[in-house]
Amino acid sequence: MNRIYFIFFTLIISSCYPKKNDKSVEVLKIDVVAKDIRIPKVIFENIASDMKAESLTSEPVYLFYPLEVTIEVDGSSSNMKSAKYLFSNGGGVVDLSSNLKGQSSFYVYFPEEQFEKLPPLEHLYYLSEYPQKKIDGEIFGLGCAQWIDLKSKFSELTKAKTKLNTTDQRYLYVAGGYYIFVFRKANQVYLTHLHLTDSKYADLKCPDQIEFKSETINEHN
């Protein structure tokens, strides 16, 4: 397996539960519908291909779904704060600049209860927004304009809690970018997304000229 994929998958597979702590979790309800859901054209093509494989002749109908994501601090990280984000239809952006202070560890997870009423998961795409980075002899991240399907890791991302570390901004190279959830029943396609970023380190992002070939969805059902 490619080394950069190995680093990414190892961090997910080795997810663990944080130590119990007494810190309160701030609940942030975001009712403003996201306007920057950027989905590469190839992903729409994959959805169409899935439907064609089932001999469906109708066009896909895209429906947007709310999303809940929790950023939970490690029990020993006194300089961070936990937060639960409740996004309206389509998901939204988590800017970690307000959560992270100094060197510490934290967890990211998507509570599984929120997906119980949805059709089966078709895809879970991760689109990297940061370049590969060599840290302590290991290469972290997928690299600019790269994406993978994490469907097989869906359980780890919802039942466990992925641990990330801020040292040398590892968390951005490994997990910064877009997470696009695709649930489907026949021609009804339910979409929601998370854009995980940190505005303190905007200079670390991939340059504009190599952004994803994408379609930006500005109208939501």
N, C-alpha and C positions, 0 to 999 in steps of 0.2 A: 504494500500500500504506500502511496506517496507520503513522504515524510510530513508535509504540511497538513495533510488530512489526518495523519496519525495524531499530531499534536492536538488538533481540534477535537477529534473523537475521544481521545484519552481524557481530556478535561471534562467532557460530558459524561462519559461512562464512569468516571471516578467521582461523580457528584455525591455529596453526602449531606446529612442534615446538620444545620447549625446548632451550636450549643444554646441551651435555653438562656435567654437574657431578659432583663427587666425593662428594656427600652421599649417605649411606645412606638407604634407604627402610625405614621401620618397617612390619612386617607385623602387622596386627591382625586376628585371627580372632574373629568374633563368633558364638557358637553359640546365643545367646539369640534365640528367634524374635520378630520384631517384633510388637508388640501394637497398633500404631496405624496400620495401613495404611488410610488414609482415601481412599476412592474416591467421587467424586460419582456420584449415581444416574444422571446422564445418560450416564456412561461405560458402565455396565452396559447401558443402553438401546441405546447404539451397538453394543455387542457382539451383543446380541440381534438388532438390525437387520441386521448383517452376516450372521448365520446365516440369517435369514429370506430375505435376498436370494439365498441359495444353496439355498433350498427345504429347509433342514434343519428337521425337526419336533421333534428331541430337544432337551432342555434343556442348556445349557452346563454342563460339568464343569470347575470351577476347580482348578488345580494350582499350587502355589507353588514357585518356583525360586530357587536361590542367586544372589547377585550379587557381582561384584567391581568395585570402583571405586578409582581411584588419584588422590590429590591430590599433585601434583608441583610443587615450588618452582621458580621461575625461577632460572637459574644465578647471577644477581647478588643474590639475596635471601638474605642471610646470617642473617636473624632469623626464618626459618621452617624447618619440617621437613616432609619428604615422608612420605607414609604410604599403604600399600595396605590397603584394607578388604575382608575376605572375610566376607560375610554368609551365614548359613544361609538356608533356604527363606523366601522372602518379602521379602528385602532388609532394610534398616534405616536408621538415622540416622547421618549424619556431622555432628558438631558441630565446626565449623571453629575454635572458640575455642582449641583445643589446638594448632592448626597455624599460625595467623596471628598475627604480632606486628608492629605498626607498619605503615608503608606499603610495599607490595611487590606483586609479581605472582605468580600461580601458575596451574597447569593442572589441569583436571578431565577425566578420560576413563574410558571403560568398555572395557577390552580386548576386542577383537572375538572372540577365540578362545573365550570363555565361551559365546557364543551359537551356535556351530557345530552343536550337536546338537539345537537347538530347531527347531520348525516355523517357517514364515515369520513375520516381524514383521507384526502386524496394525495396531498403533498404538503410538506413543510419546508419551504425554501429559505435558505440563509444566503444573503447577498453581502459580501464583504465590501466595506467602504474604506478599508485601510490597507496599506501595502504589507507585504511580508516583512518581518523584522527578526533579525538574528540577535538573540539575547542569551548570554552565557552559553554560547555554542549551539543553541537550538533555534530553529526557525519557527516563528509563531505566525499563525494566520494563513489565510488562503491567498491573499494578494488582491491587487486592484482589479475591479470588474469581474471577479470570480464569484461563482455561486454553486451551491450544492443542495441536494434534497435530503433533509434530515428526518424524513418520515419514519424511518426505522428507529430514531432516537426520541420519538414523540413521548413515549412513556417516561424516559429519563428526565425530560424537560418539564413534565407536569406532575409526576409523582415524587421525584427527587428534587434537589435544589443544587443547581450548578454553581460551584464555588469558583470565584474569580479573584485575582489579586491585582492591586494597583501598582506594584513595583515595576518601574520602567514602562508603565502604561501597558502591561501585558493584556489587561482586560479589553482594551480597544483593538489591539491587533488580532486577538482571538475571537472576540464576540461583537465588536462594533459593526453596525450596519443594519440591514433590513431583515426581518423575519416575516415571511408571508405565509399565512395559514390558508389552505384551500380545502374546503369540505364540499362534497358533491353528492347529490342524489338525482339521477337521470340528467336532465339538462340544467338543473338549478345548482349554481355554484356559489357557495358562501365564502366570502373573503374577509379577512381582517389582517392587520399587520402591526408590528412594532418596529420603530426606528430607534435603535439604541446608540446614543452618541454622547460626547462630552465637549461642550463648547469651549472649555479651557484649552483644549488641544486641537482646535480646528486646523492648525498648521500641519497636523500629522495625517490628515485625510489624503486620499488619492487626488491628484490634480484633476481639474475640471475636464481637460481634454481627453481623459480616458474614463469618463463616467460610463455607466451602463448604457447600452442601447435600450431605451425604455419607452414605455407609454405611461404618461402621467394621467391619472384618473382624477378629474375635478368634480364630477357630478356623482352624487350618491343617492341610492334608493332609500 
